[in-house]
Every structure is written in structure tokens, then in C-alpha cells.
Amino acid sequence: MASSLTLPGKAFDIPHPPNFIVEVLSYNPHSQNNRLDFQQVKMIDWIMAGVESGILNDGPDRNIHLYCRTNLLNEAEVH
């Protein structure tokens, strides 16, 4: 069963989503894809497409954001 992944501006199917993903923000401040809010939406899209967990490395601000499918689903039920 393929999962559907819709990233901002993209849409494709993932036949076998990976268990874990790492995204890294680069130091290029002029790229739209390099904004933190864009990358956060992208990480949530990955999780909703079937990825179990992931790390978003915000290098410029020296922050690490952790994503877990279980936590996202539990938080969605609370709201």
C-alpha cells in the first residue's frame, strides 16, 4: 500500500516509506525551501505519509527538532 506525500509544491507516492528521516537546513538565507516553517511542514508531511520518526537539524540557529509519528497523532487527538 503506497502512502501519499504532498510536500509544499510537490506530490508523490512513497511505496515503502522509510522508518527514519533527517532534514538539514542549510545556511543559505535566500532559499524559500530553507525557511524553518517550510521545513517543519515538510517534516509533518513525511510523518503523515508513514515515516515513523525524524530529525530536523536547524544548523543556522543550532537547534534540533524531533518528530515522532506517535506523538504527532496523540497531539492531533487532543486538539
Phi, psi and omega in degrees: 000123182275141175265146179261130179240124177241104175269158178307112179089359182222155173210129177200165180260145176245108181296321179223088182298144179291161177284331189218142179221147176235127174244141182233124173283133178272180182269009180278104183285351185267353181272130178296324180291352184262002178284144182299317181297323177297314182292326178295318176297319179299318179295319178295321176299317177301313181298316181293338178276356175123352177292137184284318182203165181197166178235133172249114181265109178266081184303313182301323180263359179059044178239150174242129178247126181257138180234136180221130182305315182299315181294321179295318180292319178296318180294323180295326180289330181289323185277000000 
